[in-house]
Amino acid sequence: MCTKLFSVLVLVSLLLASCATATQAPVVAPPAPVKETVVVQQTQIVEQTQIVEQTQVVEKVVVVTPTPGPNPEAVIPGVEPNAQITFWTFWLSPTFDDYIKSTIARFNIAYPGVTVKWEDHQATFQDDLRNSFAAGNAPDVINLSVSEGWVSDYATQGKLLPLDDKVPQTVKDLYFPGLWKEQLVNGVNYQFPWYQGISVDLINHQVYDKSGLKIEDFPKTIDGLPALCKTIKQKTGTLCDVRLTVNDILSQMVYEGGVKVISDDGKTFTFNSPEGATWLNMYVTMVKDGSVDKTVLVTDQDRTGLDLFTSGKAAFYATGPNLIRDVRQNNPGLYGYLAVVPSPVGKSGVLGKGLMSISVRVDTKFPNASMALAQFFTNPQSMVEFAKKVAVYPSSPSAYDDPFFSSPSAAIEDSAKPIAKDIISKYADIVPTIPKKADVNAIVLAAVQSALFNGVDAQKALDDAVAKANALIQ
């Protein structure tokens, strides 16, 4: 009973409280903040340095050296490895030292491993060469004068290497045919044609004009020389600077006099013909007239006559344009008084033969290397380079394709450039092989001098010389 009463009282109390709340809102303090730990899932961006293995492509410039092709200037096969050869030139140093040395350097590129020792010999060249042959130490490669007959002289003595069966035809074809075949001995060639000259006469106006003659009066043929020299002597008191080719006197007889010097079978000399006597008497006349310098007439040195002309003591001199440089260097004042005229043509009608060549010693230890050097100096490129330094002319037709030969020039020594190829293409050796040439030449020269200086009749002098020469070969 009491329990029920107590429950009713509690219930009434709760109802009364509820009514009070509805009619009046009591002030309630704000709830105290509740501290919570909240776990939030987030995506966080983090900067990172990553090491990544990569394959890197790098562009490289690779220089590939191709295998060099054959040098176009290396045209002689079978050059001996490590060959050591000597090379003698005639009167080219010191003027052309740079040219010779640079050409040898270019040769060493074409033919590596070959050693070249170069020497230049001048006034004593012939004596030096003869002595070296006698001593057994002659040069392997030799610059020889064709105009002086040195090639045929040494070839007939068996001192030079025959070339026809050793040189490829393609190499032979680089040269003018007449020049490759010049100075043949028994039909065989012993030389590579080198630089060529054009036969001209230098005129010294300071002397020549005093004679009353004009340039156009200079004789066109060789038989006009005696009258010319007589006039110059009478008008100026100057002697003619005329020279015989004493080292090859029979050759001069052939070109100038049209003389047949030996029979077709090569067994009998015939230079005592009427043509031979006429030729010799032409020079006898000039000696009798006192119109020629006797020393120059029979000297074996071309420079003797050139020096006389360069000193201003001669009206004219027969030479090549290349030697005009000597006049300009040694007497510059004379250079402005020079003129150039074609040299008189002989009765043979042939303009001339070659000037210089390069030969090989017959018993050289290195024949292929020696031929290679001789050919290299005479190839078109080498000769064009030489022609640009001095008034000489190549022995190769293709060399004249260079614009240098068609370009104008005010220099006197270059006046023949435009016509050089045509002239040189007509050069030919019309002198037959002379047996025992050096001995025969000595006999003929002695006969000529006896007629010139000792009053011996020209015909008798030649008759006696023929008899002596025939005795040598029969």
Buried (B, 14 or more C-beta within 10 A) or exposed (E): EEEEEEEEEEEEEEEEEEEEEEEEEEEEEEEEEEEEEEEEEEEEEEEEEEEEEEEEEEEEEEEEEEEEEEEEBBBBEEBBEEBBBBBBBBBBBEBBEEBBEEBBEBBBEBBEEBEBEBEBBEEEBBEBBBEBBEEEEBBBBBBBBBBBBBBBBBBBBEBBBBBBEBBEEEBBEBBBEBBBBBBBBEEBBBBBBBBBBBBBBBBBBBBBBBBEBEEEEBBEEBBBBBBBBBBBBEBBEBBBBBBBBBBBBBBBBBBBBBBBBBEEEEEEBBBBBEBBBBBBBBBBBBBEBEBBBEEBBBBEBBBBBBBBBBEBBBBBBBBBBBBBBBBBEEBEEBBEBBBBBBBBBBBBEBBBBBBBBBBBBBEBEBBBBBBBBBBBBBBBBBBBBBBEEBBBBBBBBBBBEBEBBEEEEEEBBBBBBEEBBEBBBEBBBBBBBBBBBBBBBBBBBBBBBBBBEEEBBBBBBBBBBBEBBBEEBE
